[in-house]
């Protein structure tokens, strides 16, 4: 099972202010980066995505092409 943590910046925000959403996704298998897409569904607001996951530098190796 993968794990997803979503954060927003700034938090809190005020009405009309631009907000950046970030999804940090951990892989299903330890040492394997996640792959695929994330779609943000905001209650009462727009649906954003799909957005393709981008592996970040760190202790996990990149997924082979």
mmCIF file of the N, C-alpha and C atoms, coordinates in Angstrom:
data_MODEL
# 
_entry.id   MODEL 
# 
loop_
_atom_site.group_PDB 
_atom_site.id 
_atom_site.type_symbol 
_atom_site.label_atom_id 
_atom_site.label_alt_id 
_atom_site.label_comp_id 
_atom_site.label_asym_id 
_atom_site.label_entity_id 
_atom_site.label_seq_id 
_atom_site.pdbx_PDB_ins_code 
_atom_site.Cartn_x 
_atom_site.Cartn_y 
_atom_site.Cartn_z 
_atom_site.occupancy 
_atom_site.B_iso_or_equiv 
_atom_site.pdbx_formal_charge 
_atom_site.auth_seq_id 
_atom_site.auth_comp_id 
_atom_site.auth_asym_id 
_atom_site.auth_atom_id 
_atom_site.pdbx_PDB_model_num 
ATOM 1   N N  . UNK A 1 1  ? 0.840   -1.163 0.000   1.00 0.00 ? 1  UNK A N  1 
ATOM 2   C CA . UNK A 1 1  ? 0.000   0.000  0.000   1.00 0.00 ? 1  UNK A CA 1 
ATOM 3   C C  . UNK A 1 1  ? 0.893   1.236  0.000   1.00 0.00 ? 1  UNK A C  1 
ATOM 4   N N  . UNK A 1 2  ? 0.522   2.234  -0.789  1.00 0.00 ? 2  UNK A N  1 
ATOM 5   C CA . UNK A 1 2  ? 1.268   3.488  -0.783  1.00 0.00 ? 2  UNK A CA 1 
ATOM 6   C C  . UNK A 1 2  ? 0.637   4.444  0.231   1.00 0.00 ? 2  UNK A C  1 
ATOM 7   N N  . UNK A 1 3  ? 1.399   5.464  0.607   1.00 0.00 ? 3  UNK A N  1 
ATOM 8   C CA . UNK A 1 3  ? 0.924   6.469  1.543   1.00 0.00 ? 3  UNK A CA 1 
ATOM 9   C C  . UNK A 1 3  ? 1.043   7.830  0.887   1.00 0.00 ? 3  UNK A C  1 
ATOM 10  N N  . UNK A 1 4  ? 0.005   8.656  1.027   1.00 0.00 ? 4  UNK A N  1 
ATOM 11  C CA . UNK A 1 4  ? 0.013   10.001 0.457   1.00 0.00 ? 4  UNK A CA 1 
ATOM 12  C C  . UNK A 1 4  ? -0.256  11.021 1.554   1.00 0.00 ? 4  UNK A C  1 
ATOM 13  N N  . UNK A 1 5  ? 0.585   12.049 1.610   1.00 0.00 ? 5  UNK A N  1 
ATOM 14  C CA . UNK A 1 5  ? 0.390   13.156 2.546   1.00 0.00 ? 5  UNK A CA 1 
ATOM 15  C C  . UNK A 1 5  ? 0.266   14.426 1.704   1.00 0.00 ? 5  UNK A C  1 
ATOM 16  N N  . UNK A 1 6  ? -0.845  15.148 1.873   1.00 0.00 ? 6  UNK A N  1 
ATOM 17  C CA . UNK A 1 6  ? -1.081  16.374 1.112   1.00 0.00 ? 6  UNK A CA 1 
ATOM 18  C C  . UNK A 1 6  ? -0.900  17.577 2.032   1.00 0.00 ? 6  UNK A C  1 
ATOM 19  N N  . UNK A 1 7  ? -0.134  18.569 1.552   1.00 0.00 ? 7  UNK A N  1 
ATOM 20  C CA . UNK A 1 7  ? 0.046   19.811 2.290   1.00 0.00 ? 7  UNK A CA 1 
ATOM 21  C C  . UNK A 1 7  ? -0.315  20.981 1.380   1.00 0.00 ? 7  UNK A C  1 
ATOM 22  N N  . UNK A 1 8  ? -0.634  22.112 1.978   1.00 0.00 ? 8  UNK A N  1 
ATOM 23  C CA . UNK A 1 8  ? -0.914  23.321 1.207   1.00 0.00 ? 8  UNK A CA 1 
ATOM 24  C C  . UNK A 1 8  ? -0.083  24.470 1.764   1.00 0.00 ? 8  UNK A C  1 
ATOM 25  N N  . UNK A 1 9  ? 0.303   25.380 0.869   1.00 0.00 ? 9  UNK A N  1 
ATOM 26  C CA . UNK A 1 9  ? 1.088   26.540 1.246   1.00 0.00 ? 9  UNK A CA 1 
ATOM 27  C C  . UNK A 1 9  ? 0.508   27.762 0.548   1.00 0.00 ? 9  UNK A C  1 
ATOM 28  N N  . UNK A 1 10 ? 0.217   28.848 1.220   1.00 0.00 ? 10 UNK A N  1 
ATOM 29  C CA . UNK A 1 10 ? 0.316   29.019 2.661   1.00 0.00 ? 10 UNK A CA 1 
ATOM 30  C C  . UNK A 1 10 ? -0.817  28.302 3.381   1.00 0.00 ? 10 UNK A C  1 
ATOM 31  N N  . UNK A 1 11 ? -0.601  28.033 4.639   1.00 0.00 ? 11 UNK A N  1 
ATOM 32  C CA . UNK A 1 11 ? -1.616  27.378 5.457   1.00 0.00 ? 11 UNK A CA 1 
ATOM 33  C C  . UNK A 1 11 ? -1.545  27.983 6.860   1.00 0.00 ? 11 UNK A C  1 
ATOM 34  N N  . UNK A 1 12 ? -2.542  28.757 7.248   1.00 0.00 ? 12 UNK A N  1 
ATOM 35  C CA . UNK A 1 12 ? -3.816  28.968 6.546   1.00 0.00 ? 12 UNK A CA 1 
ATOM 36  C C  . UNK A 1 12 ? -3.675  29.987 5.417   1.00 0.00 ? 12 UNK A C  1 
ATOM 37  N N  . UNK A 1 13 ? -4.663  30.001 4.550   1.00 0.00 ? 13 UNK A N  1 
ATOM 38  C CA . UNK A 1 13 ? -4.713  30.978 3.465   1.00 0.00 ? 13 UNK A CA 1 
ATOM 39  C C  . UNK A 1 13 ? -5.977  31.819 3.632   1.00 0.00 ? 13 UNK A C  1 
ATOM 40  N N  . UNK A 1 14 ? -6.029  32.929 2.902   1.00 0.00 ? 14 UNK A N  1 
ATOM 41  C CA . UNK A 1 14 ? -7.212  33.781 2.928   1.00 0.00 ? 14 UNK A CA 1 
ATOM 42  C C  . UNK A 1 14 ? -7.908  33.687 1.583   1.00 0.00 ? 14 UNK A C  1 
ATOM 43  N N  . UNK A 1 15 ? -9.213  33.959 1.571   1.00 0.00 ? 15 UNK A N  1 
ATOM 44  C CA . UNK A 1 15 ? -10.002 33.863 0.351   1.00 0.00 ? 15 UNK A CA 1 
ATOM 45  C C  . UNK A 1 15 ? -9.357  34.674 -0.765  1.00 0.00 ? 15 UNK A C  1 
ATOM 46  N N  . UNK A 1 16 ? -9.233  34.061 -1.952  1.00 0.00 ? 16 UNK A N  1 
ATOM 47  C CA . UNK A 1 16 ? -8.675  34.731 -3.116  1.00 0.00 ? 16 UNK A CA 1 
ATOM 48  C C  . UNK A 1 16 ? -7.168  34.602 -3.256  1.00 0.00 ? 16 UNK A C  1 
ATOM 49  N N  . UNK A 1 17 ? -6.493  34.098 -2.241  1.00 0.00 ? 17 UNK A N  1 
ATOM 50  C CA . UNK A 1 17 ? -5.045  33.943 -2.268  1.00 0.00 ? 17 UNK A CA 1 
ATOM 51  C C  . UNK A 1 17 ? -4.668  32.665 -3.019  1.00 0.00 ? 17 UNK A C  1 
ATOM 52  N N  . UNK A 1 18 ? -3.590  32.702 -3.789  1.00 0.00 ? 18 UNK A N  1 
ATOM 53  C CA . UNK A 1 18 ? -3.107  31.496 -4.476  1.00 0.00 ? 18 UNK A CA 1 
ATOM 54  C C  . UNK A 1 18 ? -2.574  30.505 -3.451  1.00 0.00 ? 18 UNK A C  1 
ATOM 55  N N  . UNK A 1 19 ? -2.878  29.228 -3.688  1.00 0.00 ? 19 UNK A N  1 
ATOM 56  C CA . UNK A 1 19 ? -2.445  28.161 -2.791  1.00 0.00 ? 19 UNK A CA 1 
ATOM 57  C C  . UNK A 1 19 ? -1.739  27.095 -3.624  1.00 0.00 ? 19 UNK A C  1 
ATOM 58  N N  . UNK A 1 20 ? -0.636  26.568 -3.097  1.00 0.00 ? 20 UNK A N  1 
ATOM 59  C CA . UNK A 1 20 ? 0.076   25.461 -3.740  1.00 0.00 ? 20 UNK A CA 1 
ATOM 60  C C  . UNK A 1 20 ? -0.197  24.192 -2.946  1.00 0.00 ? 20 UNK A C  1 
ATOM 61  N N  . UNK A 1 21 ? -0.651  23.141 -3.647  1.00 0.00 ? 21 UNK A N  1 
ATOM 62  C CA . UNK A 1 21 ? -0.873  21.838 -3.022  1.00 0.00 ? 21 UNK A CA 1 
ATOM 63  C C  . UNK A 1 21 ? 0.266   20.910 -3.402  1.00 0.00 ? 21 UNK A C  1 
ATOM 64  N N  . UNK A 1 22 ? 0.771   20.168 -2.424  1.00 0.00 ? 22 UNK A N  1 
ATOM 65  C CA . UNK A 1 22 ? 1.850   19.221 -2.654  1.00 0.00 ? 22 UNK A CA 1 
ATOM 66  C C  . UNK A 1 22 ? 1.428   17.863 -2.121  1.00 0.00 ? 22 UNK A C  1 
ATOM 67  N N  . UNK A 1 23 ? 1.597   16.823 -2.941  1.00 0.00 ? 23 UNK A N  1 
ATOM 68  C CA . UNK A 1 23 ? 1.316   15.453 -2.501  1.00 0.00 ? 23 UNK A CA 1 
ATOM 69  C C  . UNK A 1 23 ? 2.638   14.707 -2.403  1.00 0.00 ? 23 UNK A C  1 
ATOM 70  N N  . UNK A 1 24 ? 2.975   14.229 -1.211  1.00 0.00 ? 24 UNK A N  1 
ATOM 71  C CA . UNK A 1 24 ? 4.156   13.393 -1.016  1.00 0.00 ? 24 UNK A CA 1 
ATOM 72  C C  . UNK A 1 24 ? 3.681   11.947 -0.943  1.00 0.00 ? 24 UNK A C  1 
ATOM 73  N N  . UNK A 1 25 ? 4.108   11.144 -1.903  1.00 0.00 ? 25 UNK A N  1 
ATOM 74  C CA . UNK A 1 25 ? 3.651   9.761  -2.028  1.00 0.00 ? 25 UNK A CA 1 
ATOM 75  C C  . UNK A 1 25 ? 4.820   8.820  -1.789  1.00 0.00 ? 25 UNK A C  1 
ATOM 76  N N  . UNK A 1 26 ? 4.653   7.865  -0.876  1.00 0.00 ? 26 UNK A N  1 
ATOM 77  C CA . UNK A 1 26 ? 5.679   6.848  -0.664  1.00 0.00 ? 26 UNK A CA 1 
ATOM 78  C C  . UNK A 1 26 ? 5.306   5.613  -1.464  1.00 0.00 ? 26 UNK A C  1 
ATOM 79  N N  . UNK A 1 27 ? 6.313   4.863  -1.886  1.00 0.00 ? 27 UNK A N  1 
ATOM 80  C CA . UNK A 1 27 ? 6.097   3.699  -2.729  1.00 0.00 ? 27 UNK A CA 1 
ATOM 81  C C  . UNK A 1 27 ? 5.429   2.539  -2.019  1.00 0.00 ? 27 UNK A C  1 
ATOM 82  N N  . UNK A 1 28 ? 4.911   1.631  -2.807  1.00 0.00 ? 28 UNK A N  1 
ATOM 83  C CA . UNK A 1 28 ? 4.236   0.447  -2.294  1.00 0.00 ? 28 UNK A CA 1 
ATOM 84  C C  . UNK A 1 28 ? 5.239   -0.498 -1.660  1.00 0.00 ? 28 UNK A C  1 
ATOM 85  N N  . UNK A 1 29 ? 6.412   -0.645 -2.282  1.00 0.00 ? 29 UNK A N  1 
ATOM 86  C CA . UNK A 1 29 ? 7.462   -1.522 -1.777  1.00 0.00 ? 29 UNK A CA 1 
ATOM 87  C C  . UNK A 1 29 ? 8.620   -0.659 -1.289  1.00 0.00 ? 29 UNK A C  1 
ATOM 88  N N  . UNK A 1 30 ? 9.150   -0.959 -0.119  1.00 0.00 ? 30 UNK A N  1 
ATOM 89  C CA . UNK A 1 30 ? 10.270  -0.189 0.422   1.00 0.00 ? 30 UNK A CA 1 
ATOM 90  C C  . UNK A 1 30 ? 11.402  -0.126 -0.593  1.00 0.00 ? 30 UNK A C  1 
ATOM 91  N N  . UNK A 1 31 ? 11.949  1.066  -0.806  1.00 0.00 ? 31 UNK A N  1 
ATOM 92  C CA . UNK A 1 31 ? 13.051  1.241  -1.742  1.00 0.00 ? 31 UNK A CA 1 
ATOM 93  C C  . UNK A 1 31 ? 12.605  1.436  -3.176  1.00 0.00 ? 31 UNK A C  1 
ATOM 94  N N  . UNK A 1 32 ? 11.307  1.432  -3.444  1.00 0.00 ? 32 UNK A N  1 
ATOM 95  C CA . UNK A 1 32 ? 10.788  1.619  -4.796  1.00 0.00 ? 32 UNK A CA 1 
ATOM 96  C C  . UNK A 1 32 ? 9.998   2.917  -4.847  1.00 0.00 ? 32 UNK A C  1 
ATOM 97  N N  . UNK A 1 33 ? 10.360  3.843  -5.729  1.00 0.00 ? 33 UNK A N  1 
ATOM 98  C CA . UNK A 1 33 ? 9.624   5.099  -5.794  1.00 0.00 ? 33 UNK A CA 1 
ATOM 99  C C  . UNK A 1 33 ? 8.223   4.883  -6.367  1.00 0.00 ? 33 UNK A C  1 
ATOM 100 N N  . UNK A 1 34 ? 7.276   5.714  -5.961  1.00 0.00 ? 34 UNK A N  1 
ATOM 101 C CA . UNK A 1 34 ? 5.928   5.609  -6.525  1.00 0.00 ? 34 UNK A CA 1 
ATOM 102 C C  . UNK A 1 34 ? 5.925   6.094  -7.962  1.00 0.00 ? 34 UNK A C  1 
ATOM 103 N N  . UNK A 1 35 ? 4.921   5.698  -8.722  1.00 0.00 ? 35 UNK A N  1 
ATOM 104 C CA . UNK A 1 35 ? 4.770   6.161  -10.092 1.00 0.00 ? 35 UNK A CA 1 
ATOM 105 C C  . UNK A 1 35 ? 3.280   6.273  -10.373 1.00 0.00 ? 35 UNK A C  1 
ATOM 106 N N  . UNK A 1 36 ? 2.934   7.048  -11.371 1.00 0.00 ? 36 UNK A N  1 
ATOM 107 C CA . UNK A 1 36 ? 1.533   7.234  -11.733 1.00 0.00 ? 36 UNK A CA 1 
ATOM 108 C C  . UNK A 1 36 ? 1.146   8.700  -11.631 1.00 0.00 ? 36 UNK A C  1 
ATOM 109 N N  . UNK A 1 37 ? -0.137  8.938  -11.370 1.00 0.00 ? 37 UNK A N  1 
ATOM 110 C CA . UNK A 1 37 ? -0.673  10.290 -11.332 1.00 0.00 ? 37 UNK A CA 1 
ATOM 111 C C  . UNK A 1 37 ? -1.400  10.542 -10.022 1.00 0.00 ? 37 UNK A C  1 
ATOM 112 N N  . UNK A 1 38 ? -1.531  11.832 -9.683  1.00 0.00 ? 38 UNK A N  1 
ATOM 113 C CA . UNK A 1 38 ? -2.316  12.279 -8.547  1.00 0.00 ? 38 UNK A CA 1 
ATOM 114 C C  . UNK A 1 38 ? -3.338  13.274 -9.073  1.00 0.00 ? 38 UNK A C  1 
ATOM 115 N N  . UNK A 1 39 ? -4.587  13.154 -8.626  1.00 0.00 ? 39 UNK A N  1 
ATOM 116 C CA . UNK A 1 39 ? -5.624  14.130 -8.953  1.00 0.00 ? 39 UNK A CA 1 
ATOM 117 C C  . UNK A 1 39 ? -6.131  14.720 -7.651  1.00 0.00 ? 39 UNK A C  1 
ATOM 118 N N  . UNK A 1 40 ? -6.145  16.045 -7.563  1.00 0.00 ? 40 UNK A N  1 
ATOM 119 C CA . UNK A 1 40 ? -6.651  16.731 -6.378  1.00 0.00 ? 40 UNK A CA 1 
ATOM 120 C C  . UNK A 1 40 ? -8.120  17.048 -6.602  1.00 0.00 ? 40 UNK A C  1 
ATOM 121 N N  . UNK A 1 41 ? -8.983  16.568 -5.708  1.00 0.00 ? 41 UNK A N  1 
ATOM 122 C CA . UNK A 1 41 ? -10.416 16.852 -5.774  1.00 0.00 ? 41 UNK A CA 1 
ATOM 123 C C  . UNK A 1 41 ? -10.740 17.725 -4.569  1.00 0.00 ? 41 UNK A C  1 
ATOM 124 N N  . UNK A 1 42 ? -11.138 18.953 -4.836  1.00 0.00 ? 42 UNK A N  1 
ATOM 125 C CA . UNK A 1 42 ? -11.382 19.924 -3.775  1.00 0.00 ? 42 UNK A CA 1 
ATOM 126 C C  . UNK A 1 42 ? -12.889 20.089 -3.606  1.00 0.00 ? 42 UNK A C  1 
ATOM 127 N N  . UNK A 1 43 ? -13.393 19.781 -2.414  1.00 0.00 ? 43 UNK A N  1 
ATOM 128 C CA . UNK A 1 43 ? -14.829 19.887 -2.153  1.00 0.00 ? 43 UNK A CA 1 
ATOM 129 C C  . UNK A 1 43 ? -15.306 21.309 -2.424  1.00 0.00 ? 43 UNK A C  1 
ATOM 130 N N  . UNK A 1 44 ? -16.323 21.424 -3.271  1.00 0.00 ? 44 UNK A N  1 
ATOM 131 C CA . UNK A 1 44 ? -16.868 22.738 -3.585  1.00 0.00 ? 44 UNK A CA 1 
ATOM 132 C C  . UNK A 1 44 ? -15.986 23.559 -4.505  1.00 0.00 ? 44 UNK A C  1 
ATOM 133 N N  . UNK A 1 45 ? -14.953 22.953 -5.023  1.00 0.00 ? 45 UNK A N  1 
ATOM 134 C CA . UNK A 1 45 ? -14.029 23.700 -5.881  1.00 0.00 ? 45 UNK A CA 1 
ATOM 135 C C  . UNK A 1 45 ? -13.639 22.883 -7.091  1.00 0.00 ? 45 UNK A C  1 
ATOM 136 N N  . UNK A 1 46 ? -12.544 23.262 -7.713  1.00 0.00 ? 46 UNK A N  1 
ATOM 137 C CA . UNK A 1 46 ? -12.122 22.576 -8.943  1.00 0.00 ? 46 UNK A CA 1 
ATOM 138 C C  . UNK A 1 46 ? -11.440 21.240 -8.667  1.00 0.00 ? 46 UNK A C  1 
ATOM 139 N N  . UNK A 1 47 ? -11.369 20.425 -9.724  1.00 0.00 ? 47 UNK A N  1 
ATOM 140 C CA . UNK A 1 47 ? -10.548 19.215 -9.714  1.00 0.00 ? 47 UNK A CA 1 
ATOM 141 C C  . UNK A 1 47 ? -9.273  19.573 -10.464 1.00 0.00 ? 47 UNK A C  1 
ATOM 142 N N  . UNK A 1 48 ? -8.127  19.278 -9.857  1.00 0.00 ? 48 UNK A N  1 
ATOM 143 C CA . UNK A 1 48 ? -6.841  19.626 -10.452 1.00 0.00 ? 48 UNK A CA 1 
ATOM 144 C C  . UNK A 1 48 ? -6.106  18.345 -10.797 1.00 0.00 ? 48 UNK A C  1 
ATOM 145 N N  . UNK A 1 49 ? -5.743  18.193 -12.054 1.00 0.00 ? 49 UNK A N  1 
ATOM 146 C CA . UNK A 1 49 ? -4.984  17.016 -12.440 1.00 0.00 ? 49 UNK A CA 1 
ATOM 147 C C  . UNK A 1 49 ? -5.644  16.291 -13.584 1.00 0.00 ? 49 UNK A C  1 
ATOM 148 N N  . UNK A 1 50 ? -5.089  15.145 -13.914 1.00 0.00 ? 50 UNK A N  1 
ATOM 149 C CA . UNK A 1 50 ? -4.049  14.429 -13.180 1.00 0.00 ? 50 UNK A CA 1 
ATOM 150 C C  . UNK A 1 50 ? -2.671  15.071 -13.334 1.00 0.00 ? 50 UNK A C  1 
ATOM 151 N N  . UNK A 1 51 ? -1.869  14.916 -12.288 1.00 0.00 ? 51 UNK A N  1 
ATOM 152 C CA . UNK A 1 51 ? -0.500  15.403 -12.269 1.00 0.00 ? 51 UNK A CA 1 
ATOM 153 C C  . UNK A 1 51 ? 0.406   14.192 -12.109 1.00 0.00 ? 51 UNK A C  1 
ATOM 154 N N  . UNK A 1 52 ? 1.373   14.032 -13.015 1.00 0.00 ? 52 UNK A N  1 
ATOM 155 C CA . UNK A 1 52 ? 2.278   12.888 -12.972 1.00 0.00 ? 52 UNK A CA 1 
ATOM 156 C C  . UNK A 1 52 ? 3.265   13.034 -11.819 1.00 0.00 ? 52 UNK A C  1 
ATOM 157 N N  . UNK A 1 53 ? 3.443   11.956 -11.052 1.00 0.00 ? 53 UNK A N  1 
ATOM 158 C CA . UNK A 1 53 ? 4.401   11.969 -9.951  1.00 0.00 ? 53 UNK A CA 1 
ATOM 159 C C  . UNK A 1 53 ? 5.815   12.138 -10.486 1.00 0.00 ? 53 UNK A C  1 
ATOM 160 N N  . UNK A 1 54 ? 6.620   12.921 -9.778  1.00 0.00 ? 54 UNK A N  1 
ATOM 161 C CA . UNK A 1 54 ? 8.002   13.167 -10.155 1.00 0.00 ? 54 UNK A CA 1 
ATOM 162 C C  . UNK A 1 54 ? 8.903   12.684 -9.029  1.00 0.00 ? 54 UNK A C  1 
ATOM 163 N N  . UNK A 1 55 ? 9.711   11.643 -9.263  1.00 0.00 ? 55 UNK A N  1 
ATOM 164 C CA . UNK A 1 55 ? 10.623  11.174 -8.212  1.00 0.00 ? 55 UNK A CA 1 
ATOM 165 C C  . UNK A 1 55 ? 11.578  12.293 -7.805  1.00 0.00 ? 55 UNK A C  1 
ATOM 166 N N  . UNK A 1 56 ? 11.824  12.421 -6.513  1.00 0.00 ? 56 UNK A N  1 
ATOM 167 C CA . UNK A 1 56 ? 12.716  13.427 -5.972  1.00 0.00 ? 56 UNK A CA 1 
ATOM 168 C C  . UNK A 1 56 ? 14.003  12.749 -5.504  1.00 0.00 ? 56 UNK A C  1 
ATOM 169 N N  . UNK A 1 57 ? 15.120  13.476 -5.519  1.00 0.00 ? 57 UNK A N  1 
ATOM 170 C CA . UNK A 1 57 ? 16.369  12.899 -5.034  1.00 0.00 ? 57 UNK A CA 1 
ATOM 171 C C  . UNK A 1 57 ? 16.223  12.484 -3.566  1.00 0.00 ? 57 UNK A C  1 
ATOM 172 N N  . UNK A 1 58 ? 16.839  11.422 -3.200  1.00 0.00 ? 58 UNK A N  1 
ATOM 173 C CA . UNK A 1 58 ? 16.760  10.943 -1.822  1.00 0.00 ? 58 UNK A CA 1 
ATOM 174 C C  . UNK A 1 58 ? 17.265  9.523  -1.737  1.00 0.00 ? 58 UNK A C  1 
ATOM 175 N N  . UNK A 1 59 ? 16.918  8.842  -0.677  1.00 0.00 ? 59 UNK A N  1 
ATOM 176 C CA . UNK A 1 59 ? 17.437  7.494  -0.478  1.00 0.00 ? 59 UNK A CA 1 
ATOM 177 C C  . UNK A 1 59 ? 16.819  6.440  -1.373  1.00 0.00 ? 59 UNK A C  1 
ATOM 178 N N  . UNK A 1 60 ? 15.740  6.778  -2.105  1.00 0.00 ? 60 UNK A N  1 
ATOM 179 C CA . UNK A 1 60 ? 15.098  5.785  -2.971  1.00 0.00 ? 60 UNK A CA 1 
ATOM 180 C C  . UNK A 1 60 ? 15.616  5.902  -4.394  1.00 0.00 ? 60 UNK A C  1 
ATOM 181 N N  . UNK A 1 61 ? 15.946  4.801  -5.044  1.00 0.00 ? 61 UNK A N  1 
ATOM 182 C CA . UNK A 1 61 ? 16.438  4.860  -6.421  1.00 0.00 ? 61 UNK A CA 1 
ATOM 183 C C  . UNK A 1 61 ? 15.318  5.215  -7.401  1.00 0.00 ? 61 UNK A C  1 
ATOM 184 N N  . UNK A 1 62 ? 15.690  5.767  -8.539  1.00 0.00 ? 62 UNK A N  1 
ATOM 185 C CA . UNK A 1 62 ? 14.707  6.111  -9.566  1.00 0.00 ? 62 UNK A CA 1 
ATOM 186 C C  . UNK A 1 62 ? 14.178  4.829  -10.213 1.00 0.00 ? 62 UNK A C  1 
ATOM 187 N N  . UNK A 1 63 ? 12.924  4.875  -10.662 1.00 0.00 ? 63 UNK A N  1 
ATOM 188 C CA . UNK A 1 63 ? 12.297  3.728  -11.336 1.00 0.00 ? 63 UNK A CA 1 
ATOM 189 C C  . UNK A 1 63 ? 12.879  3.613  -12.748 1.00 0.00 ? 63 UNK A C  1 
ATOM 190 N N  . UNK A 1 64 ? 13.281  2.415  -13.157 1.00 0.00 ? 64 UNK A N  1 
ATOM 191 C CA . UNK A 1 64 ? 13.843  2.254  -14.506 1.00 0.00 ? 64 UNK A CA 1 
ATOM 192 C C  . UNK A 1 64 ? 12.822  2.587  -15.585 1.00 0.00 ? 64 UNK A C  1 
ATOM 193 N N  . UNK A 1 65 ? 13.304  3.116  -16.710 1.00 0.00 ? 65 UNK A N  1 
ATOM 194 C CA . UNK A 1 65 ? 12.421  3.488  -17.819 1.00 0.00 ? 65 UNK A CA 1 
ATOM 195 C C  . UNK A 1 65 ? 11.923  2.271  -18.554 1.00 0.00 ? 65 UNK A C  1 
# 
